[in-house]
Amino acid sequence: MERVAPALPTDRYEAARFSYIDSLREGKQRLGRRPLMSRWGLEQREAEEIIADVERERAQAAETKGAEAPVAEAGIPSPDGTRTSATSEVDAA
């Protein structure tokens, strides 16, 4: 059986990053720069960098996920049980 161990922050910057990422989960209120600054003792610039880095990583992950979706869909069975193809009948002719 595989166990998942939680990641522990190594410094206050990583702790602030983890707390910001956690605040982005569904049902939670997103932390802004001021709460990050006061809770973790960050400068405004540092809090803004953490937020910008996380948002940039999330955007890249969404782009990657979106780019992989059409490839993953090719070969998915259709409701009638036949497999779909990335090429259409028009392309094959």
C-alpha positions in Angstrom: 0.0 0.0 0.0 1.4 3.4 -1.0 1.2 6.3 1.5 1.2 9.9 0.6 3.2 12.1 3.0 2.4 15.8 3.2 5.1 18.2 2.1 6.5 20.3 4.9 7.7 23.8 4.1 11.4 24.5 4.5 11.0 28.2 5.1 8.4 31.0 5.5 8.3 31.7 1.7 7.4 28.1 1.0 4.9 28.1 3.9 3.3 31.2 2.4 3.2 29.5 -1.0 1.6 26.4 0.4 -1.0 28.4 2.3 -1.8 30.4 -0.9 -2.2 27.3 -2.9 -4.4 25.8 -0.3 -6.6 28.9 -0.3 -7.3 28.3 -4.0 -9.1 25.0 -3.3 -12.8 24.9 -3.9 -14.9 26.3 -1.0 -12.0 28.4 0.4 -11.4 32.1 0.2 -8.4 33.1 -1.8 -5.7 34.7 0.3 -4.5 38.1 -0.9 -1.0 39.7 -0.5 -1.9 41.4 2.8 -2.8 38.2 4.7 0.3 36.6 3.3 2.4 39.5 4.4 1.0 39.7 7.9 0.9 35.9 8.5 4.3 35.0 7.1 6.3 38.3 7.6 6.7 38.9 3.9 7.4 42.2 2.1 4.8 43.3 -0.4 7.0 42.4 -3.3 7.6 38.9 -1.9 3.9 38.2 -1.4 3.1 39.5 -4.9 5.9 37.3 -6.4 4.5 34.2 -4.7 1.0 34.9 -6.0 2.3 35.6 -9.5 4.4 32.4 -9.6 1.5 30.2 -8.4 -0.9 31.8 -10.9 1.6 31.4 -13.7 2.1 27.7 -12.8 -1.6 27.1 -12.7 -2.1 28.7 -16.1 0.7 26.6 -17.6 -0.8 23.5 -16.1 -4.2 24.4 -17.6 -2.7 24.9 -21.0 -0.9 21.6 -20.8 -4.0 19.8 -19.7 -6.0 21.5 -22.5 -3.4 20.5 -25.1 -3.5 16.9 -24.0 -7.3 16.5 -24.0 -7.8 16.0 -27.8 -5.1 13.4 -27.9 -6.6 11.5 -25.0 -10.1 11.6 -26.5 -9.0 9.9 -29.8 -9.9 6.3 -29.4 -12.6 6.8 -26.8 -15.6 4.5 -27.5 -18.7 6.2 -28.8 -22.1 5.5 -27.3 -22.7 2.8 -29.9 -19.6 0.9 -28.9 -17.4 1.9 -31.9 -14.1 3.7 -31.4 -13.8 7.3 -32.5 -10.8 8.4 -34.5 -8.8 11.6 -34.7 -9.4 11.6 -38.5 -12.8 12.0 -40.0 -14.2 10.0 -43.0 -13.7 13.1 -45.1 -10.0 13.1 -44.3 -9.7 9.4 -45.1 -11.2 9.9 -48.6 
